[in-house]
Amino acid sequence: IAVPLSVSFALFVNEIAPRRIRPYLISLMDLMAGVPTIIYGIWGLEVLAPLLLDYLERPLGSLIYGREPLTGYNYFTAGVMLASMITPFVSSVVRESYASIPATYREALYALGATRFEASRVLISYIRPALITGVVLGFGRALGETAAVTLVIGNRIGPPSLNVFDSGVTVTSLIATQFPFAFAYEYAIPALFGAGLILLLIGFSFNLAALLLTRRWVRKIGRI
């Protein structure tokens, strides 16, 4: 969900939007990136979950799984909310990379008779490493989200379900909801610390991958 939105926004700002409104669009997206995550969580709790339940999850649940979801607080709602949260981060990377492409490339494409759509496809392929970097960074950003996910995922403790419209739990929401009660159980605190360590290693791996991809792209631009 986040990748098509991010790429579409980057293309719209750089290719279609009038120059006088581009700064306002960029400022709006940057403002969305700076909104506290708890605000997204409240929005997902009060607005997004009921909306998705009525207009999307019930029809799709009956069609795909043969039953309607009981509540809008589930994996799907959490995923849609996280996609809306990371879209500003991914679009920022894609937008800046796209804007840094030399103008001579675009002029050469138009000189060859390419349409705006065809030129955009070629230019997007040119910044593919930056696009992958933005996606990895956005995924790492979503991976560690706690407060917003805890509000909308339902926090059902148990085996994970293959039904995306079922309530569940993530590593972050598990730690947030169970840590206050962990002192009452013998092995709960070590288990939660172990889960946190695994989450840290996964997040570190994704950020390291994004850094390596960025360096590779910078070297490629330098050679050109």
Buried (B, 14 or more C-beta within 10 A) or exposed (E): EBBEBBBBBBBBBBBEBEEEEBEEBBEEBEEBBEEEBEEBBBBBBEEBBBBBBEEBBBEBBEEEBEEEBEBBBBBBBBBBBBBBBBBBBBBBBBBBBBEEBEEEBBEEBEEEEBEEEEBBBBBBEBBEBBBBBBBBBBBBBBBBBBBBBBBBBBBBEEEEBEBBBBBBBBBBBBBBBBBEEBEEEEEBEEBBEEBBEEBEEBBEEBBEBBEEBBEEBEEEBEEE
